[in-house]
């Protein structure tokens, strides 16, 4: 199946007639075409989330309506569009999603009538659970873990012990939902699931970066904790080690399907001696007979562990830097094409080439200079990403 279906074209036409640009863009982003949502539609919807006169509940409801479709392609692309907007759109969208009692109810979704329907339906169910968990995390902590400030003075590194012990399990749950997507390289067979996997890959890097920094903070404070806190912290650390292994498997899939190896972080585990030191310290607090490490040995072990995890944290920043550079280049390219005016003068005509004027009046009079604008030539596509065309308006 390729190209937009008749149903897609009719739906887009209906939204055009009703004047709903948002509904039309959502419809175009989630067509029956077996490829990821087009960038121009995603960019337009991101722009909409930043416009205060745009209703975010209406946008969200339109996305939910698309997930009620029977086609796995439409539903999957609606989920991808939602995920993309949660990542790159205005924060008020995820705030609204987090405030809702229900989000995506796709646990029983199954497309029996399409090629790849059975296989892709499985991933749709898993993907929707992750997006629900991502919104739930925001509801619980009022922050998107993938966007929080990182570094030595970041949110997770400066968090109190009490808050850390409550927050890290929330990150664990979100990461579990993400890693449960469980796609193998031979299952990433079309542009739709590949688009979803790429977004999950980016979320996994940023989510684990926050997780990693929280664990570093936890370890640095461990030997000053009370017995109950040490017990909770040790359990969190053991689960962290397990999830690091699971993430390594996920990243191997990413590497096999062609994601730039430079974007894939190096996961450096803390030395195994650290776990032994943590367990011995808790045992001593519980009054059990154990061989307690000397203060120097304990400090050395902890320092080595923190150093290893910090190196892992530094490797997580590569993808963010790459995205920032890419965004900067795109913005520079956009500004290059958005030069307000370029005048090309001859003895009889002045031609005004602009990208700012799409719906200009056919005649413009400049009274102060008594200049006639004989031709207007837009240099970029029209609104919503339609193919650009050159128009020439002649006025006397």
Secondary structure, 3 states (H helix, E strand, C coil): CCCCCHHHHHHHHHHHHHCCHHHHHHHHHCCCCCCCCCHHHHHHHHHHHCCCCCCHHHHHHHHHHHCCCCCHHHHHHHHHHHHHHHHHCCHHHHHHHHHCCCCCCCCCCCCCCCCCHHHHHHHHHHHHHHHHHHHHHHHHHCCCCCCCCCCCCCCCCCCCHHHHHHHHHHHHHHHHHHHCCCCCHHHCCCHHHHHHHHHHHHHHHHHHHHHHHHHHHHHHHHCCCCHHHHHHHHHHHHHHHHHHHHHHHHHHHHHHCCCCHHHCCCCCCCCHHHHHHHHHHHHHHCCCCCCCCCHHHHHHHHHHHHHHHHHHHHHHHHHHHHHHHHHHHHHHHHHHHCCCCEEEECCCCEEEEECCCCCCCCCCEECCCCEECCEEEECCCCHHHCCCCCCCCCCC
